């Protein structure tokens, strides 16, 4: 499955209009790979590099920070290089420090097989998940919201739907075969908004699905119901 990496430009309209999101290609992820050493914790590593633990957990698919392993490679975003090891021992973690999961707002947008996860692939970002399904399979709105964009993108996403939801959450549905909504339309959770296709840069029928907080990509598997 082709791995699509993207950044987003926020194009603000006048005050009466909603912002429009426009995906553009991004060849490389910015950051470093860090190999976990004995005694290191996720929070200690993030404190050392000035990174957000939740963001590092999501981009690396770390659902439980206690499962961090010595020798495991962790990608730290937006860091230029390794920092010198601190001679001070890491402070014990405070009780209650856990990786957050956000199940409840979204449903799975399509019935199919997960073929590619969110995160780093080589030096490229994959800002969503890929779900393989037969061409023509209905794609559902993961939550109630309004259609920000419905059309074709020349950047590789093909036929694309972007929805805006409560709390400034955004969902993205790419490589669609048929689009069944128009810009400005209100949709309900579970409503069919498109069908699975293989438009744009795609190696076969599948849905590329993203969840974003404003423009920041989030790991959909931290938001969708567990299967």
Kinemage of the C-alpha trace (Angstrom):
@kinemage 1
@onewidth
@group {chain A} dominant
@subgroup {mainchain}
@vectorlist {calphas} color= white
{ca unk a 1} P 0.000 0.000 0.000
{ca unk a 2} L 1.406 3.356 -1.011
{ca unk a 3} L 2.383 5.472 1.973
{ca unk a 4} L 1.166 9.036 1.645
{ca unk a 5} L 2.831 11.773 3.669
{ca unk a 6} L 1.322 15.228 3.929
{ca unk a 7} L 1.475 18.560 5.592
{ca unk a 8} L -1.421 20.982 5.618
{ca unk a 9} L -1.867 24.619 4.769
{ca unk a 10} L -4.570 26.491 6.627
{ca unk a 11} L -6.066 28.989 4.178
{ca unk a 12} L -8.192 31.395 6.179
{ca unk a 13} L -11.124 33.035 4.474
{ca unk a 14} L -13.068 36.000 5.713
{ca unk a 15} L -14.515 35.875 9.233
{ca unk a 16} L -17.853 34.594 7.962
{ca unk a 17} L -16.321 31.619 6.177
{ca unk a 18} L -14.740 28.474 7.571
{ca unk a 19} L -11.054 27.749 6.884
{ca unk a 20} L -10.250 25.440 3.985
{ca unk a 21} L -7.656 22.716 4.372
{ca unk a 22} L -5.442 21.924 1.419
{ca unk a 23} L -3.059 18.924 1.480
{ca unk a 24} L 0.354 19.283 -0.139
{ca unk a 25} L 3.169 16.733 -0.444
{ca unk a 26} L 5.893 16.490 2.203
{ca unk a 27} L 8.746 14.193 1.249
{ca unk a 28} L 10.418 13.732 4.629
{ca unk a 29} L 9.507 13.639 8.290
{ca unk a 30} L 11.370 16.153 10.465
{ca unk a 31} L 12.880 14.630 13.594
{ca unk a 32} L 15.267 11.971 14.834
{ca unk a 33} L 15.245 8.284 15.719
{ca unk a 34} L 16.227 7.539 19.323
{ca unk a 35} L 17.153 4.081 20.632
{ca unk a 36} L 15.762 3.468 24.118
{ca unk a 37} L 18.479 2.902 26.733
{ca unk a 38} L 18.218 1.042 30.060
{ca unk a 39} L 16.332 3.078 32.644
{ca unk a 40} L 14.752 5.453 30.126
{ca unk a 41} L 11.040 6.192 30.174
{ca unk a 42} L 8.833 7.805 27.564
{ca unk a 43} L 8.414 10.901 29.718
{ca unk a 44} L 12.123 11.158 30.444
{ca unk a 45} L 12.972 10.900 26.746
{ca unk a 46} L 10.385 13.537 25.865
{ca unk a 47} L 11.595 15.853 28.636
{ca unk a 48} L 15.144 15.536 27.304
{ca unk a 49} L 14.134 16.489 23.769
{ca unk a 50} L 11.350 18.936 24.638
{ca unk a 51} L 8.743 16.743 22.933
{ca unk a 52} L 5.103 16.064 23.813
{ca unk a 53} L 4.674 12.536 25.246
{ca unk a 54} L 1.206 12.125 23.713
{ca unk a 55} L 2.465 13.123 20.255
{ca unk a 56} L 5.476 10.798 20.496
{ca unk a 57} L 3.238 7.954 21.677
{ca unk a 58} L 0.794 8.422 18.806
{ca unk a 59} L 3.380 8.717 16.045
{ca unk a 60} L 5.120 5.551 17.309
{ca unk a 61} L 1.929 3.639 18.094
{ca unk a 62} L 2.859 3.334 21.783
{ca unk a 63} L -0.493 2.633 23.429
{ca unk a 64} L 0.980 1.828 26.852
{ca unk a 65} L 4.112 3.693 27.951
{ca unk a 66} L 5.020 0.932 30.410
{ca unk a 67} L 5.709 -1.344 27.433
{ca unk a 68} L 8.666 0.743 26.185
{ca unk a 69} L 11.553 -1.680 25.567
{ca unk a 70} L 15.316 -1.259 25.787
{ca unk a 71} L 16.639 -1.177 22.220
{ca unk a 72} L 13.314 0.004 20.795
{ca unk a 73} L 13.631 2.774 18.202
{ca unk a 74} L 11.395 5.770 18.847
{ca unk a 75} L 10.878 8.648 16.414
{ca unk a 76} L 10.999 12.093 18.067
{ca unk a 77} L 9.358 14.706 15.794
{ca unk a 78} L 10.667 18.237 15.237
{ca unk a 79} L 14.115 17.616 16.776
{ca unk a 80} L 17.322 18.445 14.902
{ca unk a 81} L 19.722 16.007 16.585
{ca unk a 82} L 20.570 13.879 19.597
{ca unk a 83} L 21.138 15.753 22.851
{ca unk a 84} L 24.020 14.813 25.175
{ca unk a 85} L 23.068 12.269 27.822
{ca unk a 86} L 22.221 13.860 31.136
{ca unk a 87} L 24.253 12.686 34.108
{ca unk a 88} L 21.282 13.195 36.400
{ca unk a 89} L 19.128 10.113 36.974
{ca unk a 90} L 15.595 10.376 35.672
{ca unk a 91} L 13.062 11.355 38.280
{ca unk a 92} L 10.424 8.768 39.206
{ca unk a 93} L 7.265 9.249 37.195
{ca unk a 94} L 4.261 10.697 38.979
{ca unk a 95} L 1.261 8.364 39.381
{ca unk a 96} L -1.395 8.917 36.758
{ca unk a 97} L 0.940 9.588 33.842
{ca unk a 98} L -0.725 7.588 31.108
{ca unk a 99} L -1.126 7.776 27.359
{ca unk a 100} L -4.584 9.109 26.585
{ca unk a 101} L -7.076 7.377 24.315
{ca unk a 102} L -10.122 9.186 22.960
{ca unk a 103} L -12.614 6.497 21.984
{ca unk a 104} L -16.224 7.653 21.845
{ca unk a 105} L -16.385 10.486 19.313
{ca unk a 106} L -15.642 8.579 16.093
{ca unk a 107} L -16.725 5.334 14.435
{ca unk a 108} L -14.833 3.295 11.844
{ca unk a 109} L -15.479 4.894 8.437
{ca unk a 110} L -15.436 1.684 6.415
{ca unk a 111} L -15.580 -2.075 6.866
{ca unk a 112} L -12.277 -3.518 5.739
{ca unk a 113} L -8.768 -4.632 6.665
{ca unk a 114} L -6.179 -2.318 8.215
{ca unk a 115} L -3.156 -2.433 5.909
{ca unk a 116} L -1.043 0.555 6.973
{ca unk a 117} L -0.795 2.360 10.290
{ca unk a 118} L -0.155 5.949 11.309
{ca unk a 119} L 3.466 6.986 11.873
{ca unk a 120} L 6.893 7.010 10.271
{ca unk a 121} L 7.791 4.770 7.346
{ca unk a 122} L 11.490 5.111 6.601
{ca unk a 123} L 11.877 8.893 6.490
{ca unk a 124} L 8.305 9.604 5.440
{ca unk a 125} L 5.278 10.433 7.522
{ca unk a 126} L 2.056 8.505 7.095
{ca unk a 127} L -0.501 10.861 8.592
{ca unk a 128} L -3.405 8.422 8.600
{ca unk a 129} L -4.317 4.769 8.292
{ca unk a 130} L -5.114 2.720 5.191
{ca unk a 131} L -8.098 0.362 5.173
{ca unk a 132} L -8.394 -2.055 2.252
{ca unk a 133} L -11.918 -2.759 1.002
{ca unk a 134} L -13.613 -3.700 -2.249
{ca unk a 135} L -14.196 -0.912 -4.750
{ca unk a 136} L -17.619 0.604 -4.198
{ca unk a 137} L -17.783 -0.212 -0.471
{ca unk a 138} L -19.665 2.575 1.371
{ca unk a 139} L -17.549 5.091 3.300
{ca unk a 140} L -19.286 6.535 6.363
{ca unk a 141} L -18.819 9.836 8.171
{ca unk a 142} L -16.822 8.989 11.297
{ca unk a 143} L -18.703 11.703 13.211
{ca unk a 144} L -21.373 14.302 12.553
{ca unk a 145} L -20.064 17.455 10.923
{ca unk a 146} L -19.903 19.704 7.890
{ca unk a 147} L -18.227 19.071 4.527
{ca unk a 148} L -15.222 21.381 4.113
{ca unk a 149} L -14.109 19.890 0.798
{ca unk a 150} L -15.411 17.346 -1.689
{ca unk a 151} L -13.509 17.018 -4.939
{ca unk a 152} L -10.296 15.840 -6.572
{ca unk a 153} L -6.815 16.666 -5.278
{ca unk a 154} L -3.851 16.638 -7.648
{ca unk a 155} L -1.454 15.963 -4.736
{ca unk a 156} L -2.073 12.215 -4.740
{ca unk a 157} L -5.165 11.921 -2.574
{ca unk a 158} L -7.443 11.570 -5.599
{ca unk a 159} L -11.143 12.033 -4.898
{ca unk a 160} L -11.257 13.431 -1.392
{ca unk a 161} L -13.744 14.391 1.326
{ca unk a 162} L -12.773 16.540 4.324
{ca unk a 163} L -15.201 16.934 7.232
{ca unk a 164} L -15.119 19.437 10.098
{ca unk a 165} L -16.451 18.261 13.462
{ca unk a 166} L -16.968 19.596 16.978
{ca unk a 167} L -13.877 20.675 18.947
{ca unk a 168} L -12.112 21.635 15.690
{ca unk a 169} L -11.559 18.006 14.764
{ca unk a 170} L -11.076 17.164 11.076
{ca unk a 171} L -11.457 13.846 9.258
{ca unk a 172} L -10.087 13.080 5.800
{ca unk a 173} L -11.274 10.379 3.366
{ca unk a 174} L -9.014 9.877 0.322
{ca unk a 175} L -8.799 7.802 -2.893
{ca unk a 176} L -12.600 7.642 -3.121
{ca unk a 177} L -14.355 6.272 -6.185
{ca unk a 178} L -17.570 8.279 -5.935
{ca unk a 179} L -18.282 11.351 -3.804
{ca unk a 180} L -21.812 11.552 -2.415
{ca unk a 181} L -21.660 14.908 -0.593
{ca unk a 182} L -21.000 18.530 -1.517
{ca unk a 183} L -19.128 21.345 0.228
{ca unk a 184} L -21.118 22.983 3.007
{ca unk a 185} L -23.414 19.991 3.491
{ca unk a 186} L -24.167 18.805 7.027
{ca unk a 187} L -23.745 15.075 7.591
{ca unk a 188} L -24.652 12.710 10.397
{ca unk a 189} L -22.386 10.110 11.962
{ca unk a 190} L -22.607 6.919 9.922
{ca unk a 191} L -24.011 8.653 6.825
{ca unk a 192} L -22.557 7.364 3.552
{ca unk a 193} L -20.411 10.156 2.098
{ca unk a 194} L -18.431 8.319 -0.608
{ca unk a 195} L -17.414 4.893 -1.882
{ca unk a 196} L -14.051 3.144 -1.787
{ca unk a 197} L -11.889 3.572 -4.858
{ca unk a 198} L -8.301 3.796 -6.045
{ca unk a 199} L -8.046 7.359 -7.353
{ca unk a 200} L -4.886 9.424 -7.029
{ca unk a 201} L -1.609 7.736 -6.099
{ca unk a 202} L -2.919 4.356 -5.036
{ca unk a 203} L -1.988 0.733 -5.634
{ca unk a 204} L -5.474 -0.689 -5.141
{ca unk a 205} L -8.917 -0.004 -3.671
{ca unk a 206} L -8.643 1.343 -0.128
{ca unk a 207} L -9.541 4.263 2.101
{ca unk a 208} L -6.787 6.532 3.392
{ca unk a 209} L -8.314 7.983 6.579
{ca unk a 210} L -6.963 10.793 8.742
{ca unk a 211} L -8.014 12.457 11.987
{ca unk a 212} L -6.632 15.909 12.764
{ca unk a 213} L -6.954 18.442 15.553
{ca unk a 214} L -7.115 21.588 13.422
{ca unk a 215} L -4.089 20.940 11.175
{ca unk a 216} L -2.173 18.574 13.488
{ca unk a 217} L -2.395 14.886 12.499
{ca unk a 218} L -3.491 12.472 15.231
{ca unk a 219} L -3.290 8.687 15.277
{ca unk a 220} L -6.771 7.423 14.311
{ca unk a 221} L -6.252 4.208 16.289
{ca unk a 222} L -6.198 6.288 19.487
{ca unk a 223} L -9.682 7.627 18.605
{ca unk a 224} L -11.523 4.756 16.908
{ca unk a 225} L -13.252 1.944 18.830
{ca unk a 226} L -10.996 -1.019 19.476
{ca unk a 227} L -11.604 -4.024 17.229
